[in-house]
Amino acid sequence: MEKNKFSLFVSALFLSLLLAVVPGCKRDTEVKQLKETSPCTQCENNLTFTCTAFITGLEKCDENNILKFDSVTYFTGNEALKAYAKDKKNDSKLEAPAGFYIRNESVDSLNFVISNNCEIVMQTLSHDAEGNYKFNEKINCERFNKLFRTEGLNFFKHKPFRLSIVNSEIVSIKEIYIP
């Protein structure tokens, strides 16, 4: 019984420390270790966090849709300028393009199950008769799956998405509009 309490305490402590680190989906050692799992491996730690990422793939595994993604850091405004200047010290162009900057310090591969009730919002999927994008277009999981299992992945793999993960399942996928 004491061993179970201790094990539960250590697990809770680890999860608390991890959640203190993960909100920006930073590349810390603990998160890296969780990322490098098979697409079919369920995460046992019930992680809850939000991050910005590039979607690298979508797979079906045991009736679950597994989203594969590479987490990045997304900056806007003055923070984008600072990050760009820091990363491009020897570059004469010191203005972040269109007021945003994406830092991808290393390519990683996260794999999480997409919840059956996942909210998916696209910014550049459709457009009206004049060619204007239909912003905040909600789509269902079936359409998202079809999109990413076909030619859409090539178009959308360079677009950042905001992902919300609750209890180790993706509950929200929102494309970030890049002007």
C-alpha positions in Angstrom: 0.0 0.0 0.0 2.8 2.4 0.9 4.6 1.6 -2.4 1.4 2.5 -4.3 1.1 5.8 -2.5 4.7 6.6 -3.2 4.3 5.6 -6.9 1.2 7.8 -7.2 3.0 10.7 -5.5 6.0 10.4 -7.8 3.7 10.2 -10.9 1.7 13.3 -9.7 4.9 15.2 -9.0 6.3 14.3 -12.4 3.1 15.3 -14.2 3.0 18.6 -12.2 6.5 19.5 -13.2 5.9 18.4 -16.8 2.8 20.6 -17.1 4.7 23.6 -15.7 7.1 23.1 -18.6 4.7 22.1 -21.4 2.3 25.0 -21.9 4.4 26.5 -24.7 5.2 23.1 -25.9 8.8 23.7 -25.3 11.5 21.1 -26.2 12.5 20.0 -22.7 13.9 16.5 -22.1 10.8 15.2 -20.4 8.6 16.2 -23.3 11.1 14.8 -25.8 10.9 11.4 -24.1 7.1 11.4 -24.4 7.2 12.5 -28.1 9.3 9.6 -29.4 6.6 6.9 -29.2 5.0 4.8 -31.9 1.9 6.3 -33.4 -0.2 3.6 -31.8 1.3 4.0 -28.3 -1.2 5.7 -26.0 0.3 8.3 -23.7 -0.1 7.1 -20.1 0.5 10.5 -18.5 -2.8 12.2 -19.4 -1.1 15.3 -20.6 -3.0 18.6 -21.0 -1.4 21.5 -22.9 -1.6 23.8 -25.9 1.0 24.3 -28.6 1.7 25.5 -32.1 2.8 22.9 -34.6 3.2 21.9 -38.2 1.1 18.8 -39.0 3.4 16.1 -40.5 0.9 13.3 -41.0 -2.3 11.6 -40.1 -2.6 7.8 -39.5 -5.4 5.4 -38.6 -4.5 3.0 -35.8 -6.9 0.7 -34.0 -9.9 2.8 -35.1 -8.2 6.0 -33.8 -7.0 8.9 -35.9 -3.4 9.7 -34.9 -2.2 13.2 -35.7 1.6 13.5 -36.1 3.1 16.9 -35.7 6.2 18.9 -35.1 5.9 21.5 -32.3 7.2 25.0 -33.0 7.4 28.4 -31.3 5.2 31.1 -32.9 6.0 34.8 -32.3 4.0 37.9 -33.2 4.7 41.6 -33.1 7.7 42.8 -31.1 8.4 39.3 -29.9 8.7 38.1 -33.5 11.2 40.9 -34.2 13.3 40.0 -31.2 13.3 36.3 -31.9 14.1 36.9 -35.6 17.0 39.2 -34.7 18.3 36.7 -32.2 18.2 33.8 -34.7 19.4 35.8 -37.7 22.3 37.8 -36.1 24.2 37.9 -39.4 21.2 38.8 -41.6 20.8 42.4 -42.7 17.0 42.0 -42.8 15.8 42.6 -39.3 12.1 42.8 -39.9 10.0 39.7 -39.2 7.9 38.9 -42.3 4.3 40.1 -41.9 4.7 40.6 -38.2 5.2 36.9 -37.3 8.1 34.5 -36.9 8.2 30.7 -36.4 11.1 29.1 -34.6 11.7 25.4 -35.1 14.8 24.6 -33.1 14.6 20.9 -33.9 12.3 18.6 -35.8 10.4 16.4 -33.4 7.5 14.0 -33.9 4.6 14.0 -31.5 1.7 11.6 -32.0 -1.6 12.1 -30.3 -5.1 10.6 -30.8 -7.7 13.0 -32.2 -10.7 13.1 -30.0 -14.0 12.1 -31.6 -15.4 15.5 -30.5 -12.4 17.5 -31.7 -13.2 21.1 -32.9 -11.4 21.8 -36.2 -11.3 25.4 -37.5 -9.6 26.2 -40.8 -8.6 29.6 -42.1 -7.5 28.9 -45.7 -9.5 25.8 -46.8 -12.2 27.5 -48.8 -12.9 30.8 -50.4 -15.9 32.8 -51.7 -16.6 33.8 -55.3 -14.3 36.8 -55.0 -11.4 34.7 -53.8 -11.6 35.8 -50.2 -10.9 33.1 -47.6 -13.7 31.8 -45.5 -12.1 32.4 -42.1 -13.0 30.3 -39.1 -14.5 27.6 -41.2 -15.5 24.7 -38.9 -15.1 21.2 -40.5 -15.7 17.8 -39.1 -13.1 15.1 -38.5 -14.1 13.1 -41.6 -13.3 16.1 -43.9 -10.1 16.8 -42.0 -9.0 13.2 -42.3 -9.8 13.2 -46.0 -7.9 16.5 -46.5 -4.8 15.3 -44.7 -4.7 11.8 -46.2 -4.7 13.3 -49.8 -2.9 16.1 -51.5 -3.9 18.6 -48.8 -1.0 17.6 -46.5 1.4 19.1 -49.0 -0.4 22.4 -48.9 -1.0 22.5 -45.2 2.2 21.0 -43.9 3.8 24.5 -44.0 1.0 26.1 -42.1 1.0 26.4 -38.4 -1.9 25.0 -36.3 -2.8 25.7 -32.7 -3.4 22.3 -31.0 -5.1 21.8 -27.6 -4.5 18.5 -25.9 -6.6 17.4 -22.9 -6.0 14.1 -21.2 -3.6 13.1 -24.0 -6.2 13.6 -26.8 -6.3 16.4 -29.3 -9.6 18.3 -28.6 -9.0 21.4 -30.8 -7.1 22.0 -34.1 -7.1 25.6 -35.4 -5.2 26.7 -38.4 -3.3 29.9 -37.8 -3.7 32.4 -40.7 -0.4 33.5 -42.2 -0.8 36.6 -44.4 
